[in-house]
Amino acid sequence: MAETNARITGDFNWRMPKTIPSFIEGADAKAIYDGVKQFGGVWYDETSKVVKGSNIPIVARIDTELRGLGLRVANLADLSRPEVMEMVRGRYYSDTPALILRSIEDSHAPNRAIISQLVPVVEQRQGTLKLPVIINGFDAVSSEGGEGYKWTIVPRDDFSVIQDERLDGKYNGARFSDVDELGLPKFDKGGSRTFYARNQGISRLYLDRYLDLNSYNEYLAYSDEVGRVVVVSGEAAGENFARQYANKLKAEQDARKNALDKWFERSMADMPGK
């Protein structure tokens, strides 16, 4: 076994990713589950301590809850990060807390109440209503009675609206490989991924297990057990993780050095003539 130079501590300028992803699993998973179970379509596995299920009210509520910790649910750009795609590939789907609005009429009746809530706010942000848009920065709260779902959308202070022609339903089935800084596809006929787009109303937006981006699904509250909410750290949490990782490396290096020192002392003690 080669002896490590005692002057080497592992304290390098580590290039850590700006975001670090995780599913909703571990020590905080049960508390997250308790905060969203009223929406339905979510399950908690006691054995693995993982939350299963993904839909719009679930991801919106979790995103709002985590913002104060410097964390967030994966946004559209995050869903095309290699580390996130590898978590989802071949097994899961994962919603981002965003809605795509393409028209004020919707053939899926429960969506009409959501659209009626959002249109005045979207129009206020834009000055004049211009569709299609991607909507970010909202919470979901339970709402008994009325039409549609048993929850409603509440704009947050960071509510935002981005109009982009690429969101139009005419791009349903368009291919792409790369995305821009917003996470919107850069369409390319030779692309390896597919963008699915509804041609009316409102839809959710998620990464499917084939790594395609899907905004075709009008069922905002549908969820099943292969859904996984991906959460990511903000930059501050990433820097903290880097410090913790460097400290962990140093502690491991110190432990190895101590073990080597003890082994050397025992070896010298057992040598013939000692």
C-alpha positions in Angstrom: 0.0 0.0 0.0 1.5 3.3 -1.1 1.9 5.9 1.7 0.1 9.2 1.1 2.1 12.4 1.4 1.1 14.0 4.7 1.1 17.4 3.2 -1.7 16.5 0.7 -5.1 17.3 2.3 -7.5 17.1 -0.7 -8.2 20.8 -0.4 -8.5 21.7 -4.2 -10.6 24.2 -6.0 -13.3 21.7 -6.7 -15.6 22.5 -9.7 -18.9 21.6 -8.2 -22.1 21.7 -10.3 -24.3 24.8 -9.7 -27.2 22.5 -8.9 -27.3 19.1 -7.1 -30.4 17.0 -7.7 -32.3 14.6 -5.6 -35.6 12.8 -5.5 -37.9 13.4 -2.5 -36.3 10.8 -0.4 -34.5 10.6 3.0 -35.1 12.2 6.3 -37.4 15.0 5.1 -39.5 12.9 2.7 -42.3 12.1 5.2 -42.8 15.8 6.1 -43.0 16.7 2.4 -45.5 13.9 1.8 -47.7 15.2 4.7 -47.7 18.6 3.1 -49.0 17.5 -0.2 -51.0 14.3 0.4 -54.3 16.3 0.4 -53.9 16.8 -3.4 -53.9 13.0 -4.0 -51.8 11.1 -6.5 -48.9 10.9 -4.0 -47.5 7.9 -2.0 -44.9 7.5 0.7 -42.8 4.4 1.0 -42.0 3.8 4.6 -39.2 1.3 3.8 -37.3 3.3 1.3 -38.4 6.7 2.7 -39.2 8.0 -0.8 -42.2 10.0 -2.1 -43.8 8.7 -5.3 -46.0 10.6 -7.6 -45.9 13.8 -9.6 -48.5 16.3 -10.8 -49.0 20.1 -10.9 -50.3 20.7 -7.4 -47.7 18.5 -5.8 -44.7 20.1 -7.5 -46.1 23.7 -7.1 -46.6 23.2 -3.3 -43.2 21.5 -2.8 -41.4 24.2 -4.9 -43.0 26.9 -2.7 -42.1 25.1 0.5 -38.5 24.6 -0.4 -37.6 28.1 -1.8 -36.9 29.4 1.7 -34.1 26.7 2.1 -32.3 27.7 -1.2 -33.8 24.7 -2.9 -36.4 24.3 -5.6 -38.2 21.7 -7.7 -36.4 21.2 -11.0 -37.3 23.9 -13.5 -37.5 23.3 -17.3 -33.7 23.9 -17.8 -32.9 21.6 -15.0 -34.8 18.8 -16.6 -32.3 18.8 -19.5 -29.2 18.6 -17.2 -27.4 15.3 -17.8 -27.4 14.4 -14.1 -31.2 14.9 -13.9 -31.9 13.0 -17.1 -29.9 10.0 -15.9 -32.0 9.9 -12.7 -35.2 9.7 -14.8 -34.0 7.7 -17.8 -36.0 4.5 -18.5 -37.9 4.5 -15.2 -39.7 7.7 -14.2 -41.4 10.9 -15.3 -41.0 14.2 -13.5 -43.0 17.4 -13.7 -41.6 20.9 -13.5 -43.7 23.5 -11.7 -44.8 25.3 -14.9 -48.0 25.5 -17.0 -48.3 26.0 -20.8 -51.3 28.1 -21.8 -52.1 28.0 -25.5 -55.7 29.2 -25.6 -58.4 30.4 -23.2 -60.7 27.5 -24.3 -60.1 24.0 -23.2 -62.0 20.8 -24.1 -61.0 19.3 -20.7 -63.6 20.8 -18.4 -61.6 20.8 -15.1 -59.0 23.0 -16.7 -61.4 25.9 -17.4 -61.4 27.1 -13.8 -57.6 27.2 -13.8 -57.5 29.1 -17.0 -60.0 31.6 -15.7 -57.9 32.2 -12.7 -54.7 32.6 -14.7 -55.7 34.7 -17.7 -56.2 38.0 -15.8 -52.8 37.7 -14.1 -51.1 36.7 -17.4 -52.7 39.6 -19.2 -51.6 42.0 -16.5 -48.0 40.8 -16.8 -48.1 41.0 -20.6 -50.1 44.2 -21.0 -52.1 42.4 -23.7 -52.8 38.6 -23.9 -50.4 36.9 -26.3 -50.3 33.2 -26.4 -48.7 30.6 -26.1 -46.9 31.2 -22.8 -45.1 29.3 -20.2 -46.1 30.2 -16.6 -43.8 29.9 -13.6 -43.9 31.0 -10.0 -47.1 29.8 -8.5 -48.4 27.8 -5.5 -51.2 25.4 -5.2 -53.7 25.4 -2.3 -56.7 23.2 -1.5 -60.0 24.6 -2.6 -63.3 22.8 -1.7 -66.3 23.5 -3.9 -66.6 25.2 -7.2 -65.9 23.8 -10.6 -62.8 21.8 -11.7 -60.1 20.6 -9.3 -60.2 20.6 -5.5 -57.2 22.9 -5.6 -56.4 26.3 -7.1 -53.4 28.2 -8.4 -52.1 31.2 -6.4 -49.4 33.4 -8.1 -46.3 34.0 -6.0 -44.1 37.1 -5.9 -41.9 35.5 -8.6 -44.8 34.8 -10.9 -43.6 35.1 -14.5 -44.9 34.7 -18.0 -42.8 34.0 -21.1 -44.3 34.0 -24.5 -42.5 31.8 -27.1 -43.6 30.6 -30.5 -41.9 27.3 -29.9 -44.6 26.4 -27.4 -47.2 26.3 -30.1 -49.1 23.1 -30.8 -47.9 23.0 -34.3 -44.5 21.8 -33.0 -46.0 18.6 -31.6 -43.7 15.8 -32.5 -40.7 18.1 -33.3 -37.3 16.7 -32.6 -34.5 18.3 -30.7 -31.3 17.4 -28.8 -30.3 20.7 -27.1 -32.2 23.3 -25.2 -31.6 27.0 -24.6 -31.0 28.8 -21.3 -34.7 28.6 -20.5 -34.8 24.9 -21.2 -36.9 25.3 -24.4 -36.0 23.0 -27.3 -33.7 24.0 -30.1 -35.6 22.2 -32.8 -33.5 20.0 -35.0 -34.8 17.3 -37.4 -32.0 15.1 -36.5 -32.5 15.5 -32.8 -32.6 12.5 -30.4 -35.5 13.8 -28.2 -39.2 14.7 -29.0 -41.3 17.7 -27.9 -45.0 16.9 -27.4 -47.3 19.8 -27.5 -51.1 20.1 -27.0 -52.9 22.4 -29.5 -55.3 24.1 -27.1 -56.0 25.1 -23.5 -53.6 24.5 -20.7 -51.1 21.7 -20.1 -48.5 20.5 -17.6 -44.8 20.1 -18.6 -42.7 17.1 -17.7 -39.7 15.0 -18.6 -40.7 11.5 -19.5 -38.7 8.3 -19.1 -37.6 8.5 -22.7 -36.2 11.9 -22.0 -38.8 13.6 -24.2 -40.4 16.9 -23.0 -44.2 16.5 -22.8 -46.6 19.4 -22.8 -49.4 17.4 -24.4 -51.0 16.2 -21.2 -54.1 18.2 -20.2 -54.6 16.1 -17.0 -53.0 18.5 -14.5 -53.8 16.4 -11.4 -53.0 12.9 -12.9 -50.2 11.0 -11.1 -49.0 7.5 -10.7 -46.2 5.7 -8.8 -43.6 6.1 -11.4 -43.7 9.8 -10.9 -40.8 11.4 -9.1 -40.4 15.0 -8.1 -36.8 16.1 -8.6 -35.5 18.8 -6.3 -32.3 20.7 -6.9 -30.0 22.8 -4.7 -29.5 26.5 -5.4 -26.0 27.8 -5.8 -25.6 28.6 -2.1 -26.5 25.1 -1.2 -24.1 23.8 -3.8 -21.2 25.8 -2.4 -22.0 24.5 1.1 -22.0 20.9 -0.3 -18.6 21.6 -1.8 -17.2 22.6 1.6 -18.8 19.6 3.2 -17.3 17.3 0.5 -13.8 18.8 0.9 -14.0 18.3 4.6 -15.2 14.7 4.1 -12.2 14.0 1.8 -9.8 15.5 4.4 -11.4 13.4 7.2 -11.1 10.2 5.1 -7.5 11.1 4.2 -6.6 11.6 7.9 -8.2 8.3 8.8 -6.2 6.5 6.1 -3.0 8.1 7.3 -3.7 7.1 10.9 -4.4 3.5 9.8 -1.2 3.4 7.9 0.8 4.8 10.8 -0.6 2.1 13.1 0.1 -0.6 10.6 3.7 0.6 10.2 4.1 0.7 14.0 2.8 -2.9 14.3 5.0 -4.1 11.4 8.1 -2.6 13.0 7.2 -4.2 16.4 6.8 -7.6 14.8 10.1 -7.5 12.9 12.7 -10.2 14.0 15.0 -9.0 16.6 12.5 -6.5 18.1 
